[in-house]
Amino acid sequence: MYTVCHHCGGIGEVPIPVLAVVGGVGRTATANRTCPVCDTNGRLTGMVPPI
Ligand SMILES: [Zn+2]
């Protein structure tokens, strides 16, 4: 029994918006960060309700 990680949706990574300056123009890009909740497993042992 496991619960799909409610933080990353089971992919093990969470997208984080980062401000990038490309060609002198600031724009928002996304980078992936290791999910701090499931530690890239994408699943949580047992029943874990979303907080
Ligand atoms: Zn996760």
mmCIF file of the protein (N, C-alpha, C, O) and its ligand, coordinates in Angstrom:
data_MODEL
# 
_entry.id   MODEL 
# 
loop_
_entity.id 
_entity.type 
_entity.pdbx_number_of_molecules 
1 polymer     1 
2 non-polymer 1 
# 
_entity_poly.entity_id                      1 
_entity_poly.type                           'polypeptide(L)' 
_entity_poly.nstd_linkage                   no 
_entity_poly.nstd_monomer                   no 
_entity_poly.pdbx_seq_one_letter_code       MYTVCHHCGGIGEVPIPVLAVVGGVGRTATANRTCPVCDTNGRLTGMVPPI 
_entity_poly.pdbx_seq_one_letter_code_can   MYTVCHHCGGIGEVPIPVLAVVGGVGRTATANRTCPVCDTNGRLTGMVPPI 
_entity_poly.pdbx_strand_id                 A 
# 
loop_
_entity_poly_seq.entity_id 
_entity_poly_seq.num 
_entity_poly_seq.mon_id 
_entity_poly_seq.hetero 
1 1  MET n 
1 2  TYR n 
1 3  THR n 
1 4  VAL n 
1 5  CYS n 
1 6  HIS n 
1 7  HIS n 
1 8  CYS n 
1 9  GLY n 
1 10 GLY n 
1 11 ILE n 
1 12 GLY n 
1 13 GLU n 
1 14 VAL n 
1 15 PRO n 
1 16 ILE n 
1 17 PRO n 
1 18 VAL n 
1 19 LEU n 
1 20 ALA n 
1 21 VAL n 
1 22 VAL n 
1 23 GLY n 
1 24 GLY n 
1 25 VAL n 
1 26 GLY n 
1 27 ARG n 
1 28 THR n 
1 29 ALA n 
1 30 THR n 
1 31 ALA n 
1 32 ASN n 
1 33 ARG n 
1 34 THR n 
1 35 CYS n 
1 36 PRO n 
1 37 VAL n 
1 38 CYS n 
1 39 ASP n 
1 40 THR n 
1 41 ASN n 
1 42 GLY n 
1 43 ARG n 
1 44 LEU n 
1 45 THR n 
1 46 GLY n 
1 47 MET n 
1 48 VAL n 
1 49 PRO n 
1 50 PRO n 
1 51 ILE n 
# 
loop_
_struct_asym.id 
_struct_asym.entity_id 
A 1 
B 2 
# 
loop_
_chem_comp.id 
_chem_comp.type 
_chem_comp.mon_nstd_flag 
ALA 'L-peptide linking' y 
ARG 'L-peptide linking' y 
ASN 'L-peptide linking' y 
ASP 'L-peptide linking' y 
CYS 'L-peptide linking' y 
GLU 'L-peptide linking' y 
GLY 'peptide linking'   y 
HIS 'L-peptide linking' y 
ILE 'L-peptide linking' y 
LEU 'L-peptide linking' y 
MET 'L-peptide linking' y 
PRO 'L-peptide linking' y 
THR 'L-peptide linking' y 
TYR 'L-peptide linking' y 
VAL 'L-peptide linking' y 
ZN  non-polymer         . 
# 
_pdbx_entity_nonpoly.entity_id   2 
_pdbx_entity_nonpoly.name        ? 
_pdbx_entity_nonpoly.comp_id     ZN 
# 
_pdbx_nonpoly_scheme.asym_id         B 
_pdbx_nonpoly_scheme.entity_id       2 
_pdbx_nonpoly_scheme.mon_id          ZN 
_pdbx_nonpoly_scheme.ndb_seq_num     1 
_pdbx_nonpoly_scheme.pdb_seq_num     101 
_pdbx_nonpoly_scheme.auth_seq_num    101 
_pdbx_nonpoly_scheme.pdb_mon_id      ZN 
_pdbx_nonpoly_scheme.auth_mon_id     ZN 
_pdbx_nonpoly_scheme.pdb_strand_id   A 
_pdbx_nonpoly_scheme.pdb_ins_code    . 
# 
loop_
_atom_site.group_PDB 
_atom_site.id 
_atom_site.type_symbol 
_atom_site.label_atom_id 
_atom_site.label_alt_id 
_atom_site.label_comp_id 
_atom_site.label_asym_id 
_atom_site.label_entity_id 
_atom_site.label_seq_id 
_atom_site.pdbx_PDB_ins_code 
_atom_site.Cartn_x 
_atom_site.Cartn_y 
_atom_site.Cartn_z 
_atom_site.occupancy 
_atom_site.B_iso_or_equiv 
_atom_site.pdbx_formal_charge 
_atom_site.auth_seq_id 
_atom_site.auth_comp_id 
_atom_site.auth_asym_id 
_atom_site.auth_atom_id 
_atom_site.pdbx_PDB_model_num 
ATOM   1   N  N  . MET A 1 1  ? 0.851  -1.196 0.000   1.00 0.00 ? 1   MET A N  1 
ATOM   2   C  CA . MET A 1 1  ? 0.000  0.000  0.000   1.00 0.00 ? 1   MET A CA 1 
ATOM   3   C  C  . MET A 1 1  ? 0.880  1.237  0.000   1.00 0.00 ? 1   MET A C  1 
ATOM   4   O  O  . MET A 1 1  ? 1.743  1.405  0.862   1.00 0.00 ? 1   MET A O  1 
ATOM   5   N  N  . TYR A 1 2  ? 0.656  2.068  -0.946  1.00 0.00 ? 2   TYR A N  1 
ATOM   6   C  CA . TYR A 1 2  ? 1.395  3.319  -0.930  1.00 0.00 ? 2   TYR A CA 1 
ATOM   7   C  C  . TYR A 1 2  ? 0.523  4.430  -1.481  1.00 0.00 ? 2   TYR A C  1 
ATOM   8   O  O  . TYR A 1 2  ? -0.488 4.184  -2.139  1.00 0.00 ? 2   TYR A O  1 
ATOM   9   N  N  . THR A 1 3  ? 0.925  5.624  -1.208  1.00 0.00 ? 3   THR A N  1 
ATOM   10  C  CA . THR A 1 3  ? 0.210  6.791  -1.695  1.00 0.00 ? 3   THR A CA 1 
ATOM   11  C  C  . THR A 1 3  ? 1.087  7.518  -2.697  1.00 0.00 ? 3   THR A C  1 
ATOM   12  O  O  . THR A 1 3  ? 2.262  7.784  -2.442  1.00 0.00 ? 3   THR A O  1 
ATOM   13  N  N  . VAL A 1 4  ? 0.498  7.835  -3.837  1.00 0.00 ? 4   VAL A N  1 
ATOM   14  C  CA . VAL A 1 4  ? 1.247  8.636  -4.794  1.00 0.00 ? 4   VAL A CA 1 
ATOM   15  C  C  . VAL A 1 4  ? 1.543  9.986  -4.155  1.00 0.00 ? 4   VAL A C  1 
ATOM   16  O  O  . VAL A 1 4  ? 0.663  10.630 -3.584  1.00 0.00 ? 4   VAL A O  1 
ATOM   17  N  N  . CYS A 1 5  ? 2.769  10.389 -4.262  1.00 0.00 ? 5   CYS A N  1 
ATOM   18  C  CA . CYS A 1 5  ? 3.190  11.634 -3.621  1.00 0.00 ? 5   CYS A CA 1 
ATOM   19  C  C  . CYS A 1 5  ? 2.313  12.791 -4.073  1.00 0.00 ? 5   CYS A C  1 
ATOM   20  O  O  . CYS A 1 5  ? 2.168  13.064 -5.264  1.00 0.00 ? 5   CYS A O  1 
ATOM   21  N  N  . HIS A 1 6  ? 1.736  13.456 -3.091  1.00 0.00 ? 6   HIS A N  1 
ATOM   22  C  CA . HIS A 1 6  ? 0.824  14.550 -3.407  1.00 0.00 ? 6   HIS A CA 1 
ATOM   23  C  C  . HIS A 1 6  ? 1.567  15.846 -3.699  1.00 0.00 ? 6   HIS A C  1 
ATOM   24  O  O  . HIS A 1 6  ? 0.975  16.836 -4.127  1.00 0.00 ? 6   HIS A O  1 
ATOM   25  N  N  . HIS A 1 7  ? 2.851  15.820 -3.463  1.00 0.00 ? 7   HIS A N  1 
ATOM   26  C  CA . HIS A 1 7  ? 3.618  17.050 -3.670  1.00 0.00 ? 7   HIS A CA 1 
ATOM   27  C  C  . HIS A 1 7  ? 4.105  17.139 -5.121  1.00 0.00 ? 7   HIS A C  1 
ATOM   28  O  O  . HIS A 1 7  ? 4.054  18.205 -5.733  1.00 0.00 ? 7   HIS A O  1 
ATOM   29  N  N  . CYS A 1 8  ? 4.567  16.039 -5.652  1.00 0.00 ? 8   CYS A N  1 
ATOM   30  C  CA . CYS A 1 8  ? 5.118  16.063 -7.005  1.00 0.00 ? 8   CYS A CA 1 
ATOM   31  C  C  . CYS A 1 8  ? 4.241  15.297 -7.981  1.00 0.00 ? 8   CYS A C  1 
ATOM   32  O  O  . CYS A 1 8  ? 4.509  15.304 -9.182  1.00 0.00 ? 8   CYS A O  1 
ATOM   33  N  N  . GLY A 1 9  ? 3.222  14.652 -7.499  1.00 0.00 ? 9   GLY A N  1 
ATOM   34  C  CA . GLY A 1 9  ? 2.337  13.916 -8.386  1.00 0.00 ? 9   GLY A CA 1 
ATOM   35  C  C  . GLY A 1 9  ? 2.918  12.591 -8.839  1.00 0.00 ? 9   GLY A C  1 
ATOM   36  O  O  . GLY A 1 9  ? 2.411  11.970 -9.772  1.00 0.00 ? 9   GLY A O  1 
ATOM   37  N  N  . GLY A 1 10 ? 3.971  12.162 -8.184  1.00 0.00 ? 10  GLY A N  1 
ATOM   38  C  CA . GLY A 1 10 ? 4.520  10.846 -8.481  1.00 0.00 ? 10  GLY A CA 1 
ATOM   39  C  C  . GLY A 1 10 ? 5.705  10.860 -9.426  1.00 0.00 ? 10  GLY A C  1 
ATOM   40  O  O  . GLY A 1 10 ? 6.226  9.803  -9.781  1.00 0.00 ? 10  GLY A O  1 
ATOM   41  N  N  . ILE A 1 11 ? 6.140  12.046 -9.839  1.00 0.00 ? 11  ILE A N  1 
ATOM   42  C  CA . ILE A 1 11 ? 7.274  12.082 -10.767 1.00 0.00 ? 11  ILE A CA 1 
ATOM   43  C  C  . ILE A 1 11 ? 8.610  12.231 -10.038 1.00 0.00 ? 11  ILE A C  1 
ATOM   44  O  O  . ILE A 1 11 ? 9.673  12.073 -10.639 1.00 0.00 ? 11  ILE A O  1 
ATOM   45  N  N  . GLY A 1 12 ? 8.547  12.531 -8.758  1.00 0.00 ? 12  GLY A N  1 
ATOM   46  C  CA . GLY A 1 12 ? 9.788  12.595 -7.979  1.00 0.00 ? 12  GLY A CA 1 
ATOM   47  C  C  . GLY A 1 12 ? 10.518 13.920 -8.073  1.00 0.00 ? 12  GLY A C  1 
ATOM   48  O  O  . GLY A 1 12 ? 11.528 14.135 -7.403  1.00 0.00 ? 12  GLY A O  1 
ATOM   49  N  N  . GLU A 1 13 ? 10.003 14.797 -8.905  1.00 0.00 ? 13  GLU A N  1 
ATOM   50  C  CA . GLU A 1 13 ? 10.628 16.108 -9.024  1.00 0.00 ? 13  GLU A CA 1 
ATOM   51  C  C  . GLU A 1 13 ? 9.542  17.162 -9.041  1.00 0.00 ? 13  GLU A C  1 
ATOM   52  O  O  . GLU A 1 13 ? 8.426  16.913 -9.497  1.00 0.00 ? 13  GLU A O  1 
ATOM   53  N  N  . VAL A 1 14 ? 9.867  18.315 -8.551  1.00 0.00 ? 14  VAL A N  1 
ATOM   54  C  CA . VAL A 1 14 ? 8.903  19.404 -8.571  1.00 0.00 ? 14  VAL A CA 1 
ATOM   55  C  C  . VAL A 1 14 ? 9.488  20.563 -9.370  1.00 0.00 ? 14  VAL A C  1 
ATOM   56  O  O  . VAL A 1 14 ? 10.645 20.932 -9.169  1.00 0.00 ? 14  VAL A O  1 
ATOM   57  N  N  . PRO A 1 15 ? 8.704  21.135 -10.269 1.00 0.00 ? 15  PRO A N  1 
ATOM   58  C  CA . PRO A 1 15 ? 9.188  22.272 -11.029 1.00 0.00 ? 15  PRO A CA 1 
ATOM   59  C  C  . PRO A 1 15 ? 9.207  23.524 -10.167 1.00 0.00 ? 15  PRO A C  1 
ATOM   60  O  O  . PRO A 1 15 ? 8.261  23.806 -9.431  1.00 0.00 ? 15  PRO A O  1 
ATOM   61  N  N  . ILE A 1 16 ? 10.264 24.244 -10.267 1.00 0.00 ? 16  ILE A N  1 
ATOM   62  C  CA . ILE A 1 16 ? 10.345 25.494 -9.517  1.00 0.00 ? 16  ILE A CA 1 
ATOM   63  C  C  . ILE A 1 16 ? 10.626 26.626 -10.490 1.00 0.00 ? 16  ILE A C  1 
ATOM   64  O  O  . ILE A 1 16 ? 11.503 26.504 -11.345 1.00 0.00 ? 16  ILE A O  1 
ATOM   65  N  N  . PRO A 1 17 ? 9.901  27.715 -10.371 1.00 0.00 ? 17  PRO A N  1 
ATOM   66  C  CA . PRO A 1 17 ? 10.131 28.846 -11.262 1.00 0.00 ? 17  PRO A CA 1 
ATOM   67  C  C  . PRO A 1 17 ? 11.405 29.583 -10.878 1.00 0.00 ? 17  PRO A C  1 
ATOM   68  O  O  . PRO A 1 17 ? 11.637 29.892 -9.709  1.00 0.00 ? 17  PRO A O  1 
ATOM   69  N  N  . VAL A 1 18 ? 12.202 29.849 -11.857 1.00 0.00 ? 18  VAL A N  1 
ATOM   70  C  CA . VAL A 1 18 ? 13.413 30.617 -11.596 1.00 0.00 ? 18  VAL A CA 1 
ATOM   71  C  C  . VAL A 1 18 ? 13.475 31.764 -12.587 1.00 0.00 ? 18  VAL A C  1 
ATOM   72  O  O  . VAL A 1 18 ? 13.074 31.637 -13.744 1.00 0.00 ? 18  VAL A O  1 
ATOM   73  N  N  . LEU A 1 19 ? 13.975 32.862 -12.117 1.00 0.00 ? 19  LEU A N  1 
ATOM   74  C  CA . LEU A 1 19 ? 14.082 34.019 -12.989 1.00 0.00 ? 19  LEU A CA 1 
ATOM   75  C  C  . LEU A 1 19 ? 15.384 33.935 -13.772 1.00 0.00 ? 19  LEU A C  1 
ATOM   76  O  O  . LEU A 1 19 ? 16.474 33.902 -13.201 1.00 0.00 ? 19  LEU A O  1 
ATOM   77  N  N  . ALA A 1 20 ? 15.247 33.903 -15.073 1.00 0.00 ? 20  ALA A N  1 
ATOM   78  C  CA . ALA A 1 20 ? 16.423 33.799 -15.918 1.00 0.00 ? 20  ALA A CA 1 
ATOM   79  C  C  . ALA A 1 20 ? 16.498 35.029 -16.818 1.00 0.00 ? 20  ALA A C  1 
ATOM   80  O  O  . ALA A 1 20 ? 15.487 35.514 -17.327 1.00 0.00 ? 20  ALA A O  1 
ATOM   81  N  N  . VAL A 1 21 ? 17.688 35.505 -16.993 1.00 0.00 ? 21  VAL A N  1 
ATOM   82  C  CA . VAL A 1 21 ? 17.885 36.641 -17.887 1.00 0.00 ? 21  VAL A CA 1 
ATOM   83  C  C  . VAL A 1 21 ? 18.553 36.131 -19.151 1.00 0.00 ? 21  VAL A C  1 
ATOM   84  O  O  . VAL A 1 21 ? 19.714 35.722 -19.153 1.00 0.00 ? 21  VAL A O  1 
ATOM   85  N  N  . VAL A 1 22 ? 17.783 36.171 -20.219 1.00 0.00 ? 22  VAL A N  1 
ATOM   86  C  CA . VAL A 1 22 ? 18.290 35.665 -21.487 1.00 0.00 ? 22  VAL A CA 1 
ATOM   87  C  C  . VAL A 1 22 ? 18.289 36.802 -22.494 1.00 0.00 ? 22  VAL A C  1 
ATOM   88  O  O  . VAL A 1 22 ? 17.239 37.365 -22.806 1.00 0.00 ? 22  VAL A O  1 
ATOM   89  N  N  . GLY A 1 23 ? 19.463 37.136 -22.997 1.00 0.00 ? 23  GLY A N  1 
ATOM   90  C  CA . GLY A 1 23 ? 19.558 38.200 -23.985 1.00 0.00 ? 23  GLY A CA 1 
ATOM   91  C  C  . GLY A 1 23 ? 19.124 39.545 -23.424 1.00 0.00 ? 23  GLY A C  1 
ATOM   92  O  O  . GLY A 1 23 ? 18.611 40.393 -24.154 1.00 0.00 ? 23  GLY A O  1 
ATOM   93  N  N  . GLY A 1 24 ? 19.328 39.737 -22.137 1.00 0.00 ? 24  GLY A N  1 
ATOM   94  C  CA . GLY A 1 24 ? 18.992 41.012 -21.521 1.00 0.00 ? 24  GLY A CA 1 
ATOM   95  C  C  . GLY A 1 24 ? 17.528 41.140 -21.154 1.00 0.00 ? 24  GLY A C  1 
ATOM   96  O  O  . GLY A 1 24 ? 17.096 42.172 -20.639 1.00 0.00 ? 24  GLY A O  1 
ATOM   97  N  N  . VAL A 1 25 ? 16.773 40.100 -21.417 1.00 0.00 ? 25  VAL A N  1 
ATOM   98  C  CA . VAL A 1 25 ? 15.353 40.128 -21.092 1.00 0.00 ? 25  VAL A CA 1 
ATOM   99  C  C  . VAL A 1 25 ? 15.076 39.112 -19.984 1.00 0.00 ? 25  VAL A C  1 
ATOM   100 O  O  . VAL A 1 25 ? 15.381 37.926 -20.108 1.00 0.00 ? 25  VAL A O  1 
ATOM   101 N  N  . GLY A 1 26 ? 14.507 39.603 -18.933 1.00 0.00 ? 26  GLY A N  1 
ATOM   102 C  CA . GLY A 1 26 ? 14.190 38.703 -17.835 1.00 0.00 ? 26  GLY A CA 1 
ATOM   103 C  C  . GLY A 1 26 ? 12.963 37.884 -18.162 1.00 0.00 ? 26  GLY A C  1 
ATOM   104 O  O  . GLY A 1 26 ? 11.954 38.423 -18.616 1.00 0.00 ? 26  GLY A O  1 
ATOM   105 N  N  . ARG A 1 27 ? 13.039 36.636 -17.942 1.00 0.00 ? 27  ARG A N  1 
ATOM   106 C  CA . ARG A 1 27 ? 11.901 35.769 -18.196 1.00 0.00 ? 27  ARG A CA 1 
ATOM   107 C  C  . ARG A 1 27 ? 11.894 34.658 -17.160 1.00 0.00 ? 27  ARG A C  1 
ATOM   108 O  O  . ARG A 1 27 ? 12.892 34.397 -16.488 1.00 0.00 ? 27  ARG A O  1 
ATOM   109 N  N  . THR A 1 28 ? 10.777 34.033 -17.056 1.00 0.00 ? 28  THR A N  1 
ATOM   110 C  CA . THR A 1 28 ? 10.665 32.969 -16.071 1.00 0.00 ? 28  THR A CA 1 
ATOM   111 C  C  . THR A 1 28 ? 10.896 31.616 -16.728 1.00 0.00 ? 28  THR A C  1 
ATOM   112 O  O  . THR A 1 28 ? 10.265 31.275 -17.729 1.00 0.00 ? 28  THR A O  1 
ATOM   113 N  N  . ALA A 1 29 ? 11.785 30.880 -16.162 1.00 0.00 ? 29  ALA A N  1 
ATOM   114 C  CA . ALA A 1 29 ? 12.026 29.533 -16.647 1.00 0.00 ? 29  ALA A CA 1 
ATOM   115 C  C  . ALA A 1 29 ? 11.724 28.579 -15.498 1.00 0.00 ? 29  ALA A C  1 
ATOM   116 O  O  . ALA A 1 29 ? 11.553 28.996 -14.352 1.00 0.00 ? 29  ALA A O  1 
ATOM   117 N  N  . THR A 1 30 ? 11.663 27.330 -15.816 1.00 0.00 ? 30  THR A N  1 
ATOM   118 C  CA . THR A 1 30 ? 11.417 26.364 -14.751 1.00 0.00 ? 30  THR A CA 1 
ATOM   119 C  C  . THR A 1 30 ? 12.568 25.380 -14.663 1.00 0.00 ? 30  THR A C  1 
ATOM   120 O  O  . THR A 1 30 ? 13.161 24.987 -15.667 1.00 0.00 ? 30  THR A O  1 
ATOM   121 N  N  . ALA A 1 31 ? 12.855 25.008 -13.471 1.00 0.00 ? 31  ALA A N  1 
ATOM   122 C  CA . ALA A 1 31 ? 13.875 23.997 -13.246 1.00 0.00 ? 31  ALA A CA 1 
ATOM   123 C  C  . ALA A 1 31 ? 13.267 22.935 -12.346 1.00 0.00 ? 31  ALA A C  1 
ATOM   124 O  O  . ALA A 1 31 ? 12.349 23.208 -11.573 1.00 0.00 ? 31  ALA A O  1 
ATOM   125 N  N  . ASN A 1 32 ? 13.775 21.760 -12.456 1.00 0.00 ? 32  ASN A N  1 
ATOM   126 C  CA . ASN A 1 32 ? 13.253 20.695 -11.615 1.00 0.00 ? 32  ASN A CA 1 
ATOM   127 C  C  . ASN A 1 32 ? 14.123 20.515 -10.379 1.00 0.00 ? 32  ASN A C  1 
ATOM   128 O  O  . ASN A 1 32 ? 15.351 20.573 -10.431 1.00 0.00 ? 32  ASN A O  1 
ATOM   129 N  N  . ARG A 1 33 ? 13.455 20.303 -9.307  1.00 0.00 ? 33  ARG A N  1 
ATOM   130 C  CA . ARG A 1 33 ? 14.157 20.090 -8.056  1.00 0.00 ? 33  ARG A CA 1 
ATOM   131 C  C  . ARG A 1 33 ? 13.679 18.775 -7.461  1.00 0.00 ? 33  ARG A C  1 
ATOM   132 O  O  . ARG A 1 33 ? 12.505 18.422 -7.572  1.00 0.00 ? 33  ARG A O  1 
ATOM   133 N  N  . THR A 1 34 ? 14.568 18.078 -6.849  1.00 0.00 ? 34  THR A N  1 
ATOM   134 C  CA . THR A 1 34 ? 14.197 16.827 -6.211  1.00 0.00 ? 34  THR A CA 1 
ATOM   135 C  C  . THR A 1 34 ? 13.092 17.060 -5.195  1.00 0.00 ? 34  THR A C  1 
ATOM   136 O  O  . THR A 1 34 ? 13.175 17.952 -4.352  1.00 0.00 ? 34  THR A O  1 
ATOM   137 N  N  . CYS A 1 35 ? 12.073 16.251 -5.293  1.00 0.00 ? 35  CYS A N  1 
ATOM   138 C  CA . CYS A 1 35 ? 10.946 16.408 -4.378  1.00 0.00 ? 35  CYS A CA 1 
ATOM   139 C  C  . CYS A 1 35 ? 11.391 16.148 -2.941  1.00 0.00 ? 35  CYS A C  1 
ATOM   140 O  O  . CYS A 1 35 ? 11.916 15.077 -2.636  1.00 0.00 ? 35  CYS A O  1 
ATOM   141 N  N  . PRO A 1 36 ? 11.185 17.115 -2.069  1.00 0.00 ? 36  PRO A N  1 
ATOM   142 C  CA . PRO A 1 36 ? 11.614 16.951 -0.677  1.00 0.00 ? 36  PRO A CA 1 
ATOM   143 C  C  . PRO A 1 36 ? 10.700 16.049 0.130   1.00 0.00 ? 36  PRO A C  1 
ATOM   144 O  O  . PRO A 1 36 ? 11.034 15.646 1.244   1.00 0.00 ? 36  PRO A O  1 
ATOM   145 N  N  . VAL A 1 37 ? 9.556  15.737 -0.431  1.00 0.00 ? 37  VAL A N  1 
ATOM   146 C  CA . VAL A 1 37 ? 8.594  14.939 0.315   1.00 0.00 ? 37  VAL A CA 1 
ATOM   147 C  C  . VAL A 1 37 ? 8.858  13.445 0.135   1.00 0.00 ? 37  VAL A C  1 
ATOM   148 O  O  . VAL A 1 37 ? 8.903  12.693 1.108   1.00 0.00 ? 37  VAL A O  1 
ATOM   149 N  N  . CYS A 1 38 ? 9.029  13.029 -1.103  1.00 0.00 ? 38  CYS A N  1 
ATOM   150 C  CA . CYS A 1 38 ? 9.195  11.600 -1.370  1.00 0.00 ? 38  CYS A CA 1 
ATOM   151 C  C  . CYS A 1 38 ? 10.624 11.235 -1.733  1.00 0.00 ? 38  CYS A C  1 
ATOM   152 O  O  . CYS A 1 38 ? 10.945 10.055 -1.876  1.00 0.00 ? 38  CYS A O  1 
ATOM   153 N  N  . ASP A 1 39 ? 11.489 12.236 -1.883  1.00 0.00 ? 39  ASP A N  1 
ATOM   154 C  CA . ASP A 1 39 ? 12.883 11.998 -2.209  1.00 0.00 ? 39  ASP A CA 1 
ATOM   155 C  C  . ASP A 1 39 ? 13.014 11.196 -3.504  1.00 0.00 ? 39  ASP A C  1 
ATOM   156 O  O  . ASP A 1 39 ? 13.718 10.187 -3.553  1.00 0.00 ? 39  ASP A O  1 
ATOM   157 N  N  . THR A 1 40 ? 12.340 11.651 -4.531  1.00 0.00 ? 40  THR A N  1 
ATOM   158 C  CA . THR A 1 40 ? 12.355 11.128 -5.909  1.00 0.00 ? 40  THR A CA 1 
ATOM   159 C  C  . THR A 1 40 ? 11.650 9.791  -6.082  1.00 0.00 ? 40  THR A C  1 
ATOM   160 O  O  . THR A 1 40 ? 11.575 9.284  -7.201  1.00 0.00 ? 40  THR A O  1 
ATOM   161 N  N  . ASN A 1 41 ? 11.139 9.214  -5.021  1.00 0.00 ? 41  ASN A N  1 
ATOM   162 C  CA . ASN A 1 41 ? 10.453 7.938  -5.171  1.00 0.00 ? 41  ASN A CA 1 
ATOM   163 C  C  . ASN A 1 41 ? 9.095  8.100  -5.855  1.00 0.00 ? 41  ASN A C  1 
ATOM   164 O  O  . ASN A 1 41 ? 8.632  7.203  -6.561  1.00 0.00 ? 41  ASN A O  1 
ATOM   165 N  N  . GLY A 1 42 ? 8.477  9.233  -5.641  1.00 0.00 ? 42  GLY A N  1 
ATOM   166 C  CA . GLY A 1 42 ? 7.171  9.472  -6.241  1.00 0.00 ? 42  GLY A CA 1 
ATOM   167 C  C  . GLY A 1 42 ? 6.046  8.791  -5.484  1.00 0.00 ? 42  GLY A C  1 
ATOM   168 O  O  . GLY A 1 42 ? 4.879  8.883  -5.864  1.00 0.00 ? 42  GLY A O  1 
ATOM   169 N  N  . ARG A 1 43 ? 6.400  8.126  -4.441  1.00 0.00 ? 43  ARG A N  1 
ATOM   170 C  CA . ARG A 1 43 ? 5.360  7.461  -3.653  1.00 0.00 ? 43  ARG A CA 1 
ATOM   171 C  C  . ARG A 1 43 ? 5.724  7.510  -2.180  1.00 0.00 ? 43  ARG A C  1 
ATOM   172 O  O  . ARG A 1 43 ? 6.889  7.616  -1.798  1.00 0.00 ? 43  ARG A O  1 
ATOM   173 N  N  . LEU A 1 44 ? 4.694  7.429  -1.383  1.00 0.00 ? 44  LEU A N  1 
ATOM   174 C  CA . LEU A 1 44 ? 4.879  7.479  0.062   1.00 0.00 ? 44  LEU A CA 1 
ATOM   175 C  C  . LEU A 1 44 ? 4.340  6.193  0.657   1.00 0.00 ? 44  LEU A C  1 
ATOM   176 O  O  . LEU A 1 44 ? 3.273  5.713  0.274   1.00 0.00 ? 44  LEU A O  1 
ATOM   177 N  N  . THR A 1 45 ? 5.071  5.659  1.570   1.00 0.00 ? 45  THR A N  1 
ATOM   178 C  CA . THR A 1 45 ? 4.649  4.409  2.190   1.00 0.00 ? 45  THR A CA 1 
ATOM   179 C  C  . THR A 1 45 ? 3.397  4.614  3.033   1.00 0.00 ? 45  THR A C  1 
ATOM   180 O  O  . THR A 1 45 ? 3.325  5.533  3.849   1.00 0.00 ? 45  THR A O  1 
ATOM   181 N  N  . GLY A 1 46 ? 2.425  3.753  2.827   1.00 0.00 ? 46  GLY A N  1 
ATOM   182 C  CA . GLY A 1 46 ? 1.201  3.834  3.605   1.00 0.00 ? 46  GLY A CA 1 
ATOM   183 C  C  . GLY A 1 46 ? 0.270  4.909  3.099   1.00 0.00 ? 46  GLY A C  1 
ATOM   184 O  O  . GLY A 1 46 ? 0.487  5.490  2.036   1.00 0.00 ? 46  GLY A O  1 
ATOM   185 N  N  . MET A 1 47 ? -0.733 5.158  3.844   1.00 0.00 ? 47  MET A N  1 
ATOM   186 C  CA . MET A 1 47 ? -1.704 6.171  3.470   1.00 0.00 ? 47  MET A CA 1 
ATOM   187 C  C  . MET A 1 47 ? -1.273 7.517  4.052   1.00 0.00 ? 47  MET A C  1 
ATOM   188 O  O  . MET A 1 47 ? -1.209 7.704  5.267   1.00 0.00 ? 47  MET A O  1 
ATOM   189 N  N  . VAL A 1 48 ? -0.985 8.434  3.152   1.00 0.00 ? 48  VAL A N  1 
ATOM   190 C  CA . VAL A 1 48 ? -0.555 9.755  3.600   1.00 0.00 ? 48  VAL A CA 1 
ATOM   191 C  C  . VAL A 1 48 ? -1.498 10.802 3.050   1.00 0.00 ? 48  VAL A C  1 
ATOM   192 O  O  . VAL A 1 48 ? -1.513 11.050 1.844   1.00 0.00 ? 48  VAL A O  1 
ATOM   193 N  N  . PRO A 1 49 ? -2.269 11.410 3.899   1.00 0.00 ? 49  PRO A N  1 
ATOM   194 C  CA . PRO A 1 49 ? -3.197 12.434 3.426   1.00 0.00 ? 49  PRO A CA 1 
ATOM   195 C  C  . PRO A 1 49 ? -2.441 13.699 3.035   1.00 0.00 ? 49  PRO A C  1 
ATOM   196 O  O  . PRO A 1 49 ? -1.445 14.058 3.662   1.00 0.00 ? 49  PRO A O  1 
ATOM   197 N  N  . PRO A 1 50 ? -2.920 14.359 2.004   1.00 0.00 ? 50  PRO A N  1 
ATOM   198 C  CA . PRO A 1 50 ? -2.285 15.632 1.625   1.00 0.00 ? 50  PRO A CA 1 
ATOM   199 C  C  . PRO A 1 50 ? -2.456 16.663 2.721   1.00 0.00 ? 50  PRO A C  1 
ATOM   200 O  O  . PRO A 1 50 ? -3.511 16.765 3.348   1.00 0.00 ? 50  PRO A O  1 
ATOM   201 N  N  . ILE A 1 51 ? -1.422 17.407 2.935   1.00 0.00 ? 51  ILE A N  1 
ATOM   202 C  CA . ILE A 1 51 ? -1.464 18.410 3.999   1.00 0.00 ? 51  ILE A CA 1 
ATOM   203 C  C  . ILE A 1 51 ? -2.005 19.711 3.432   1.00 0.00 ? 51  ILE A C  1 
ATOM   204 O  O  . ILE A 1 51 ? -2.126 20.697 4.159   1.00 0.00 ? 51  ILE A O  1 
HETATM 205 ZN ZN . ZN  B 2 .  ? 7.180  13.738 -4.275  1.00 0.00 2 101 ZN  A ZN 1 
# 
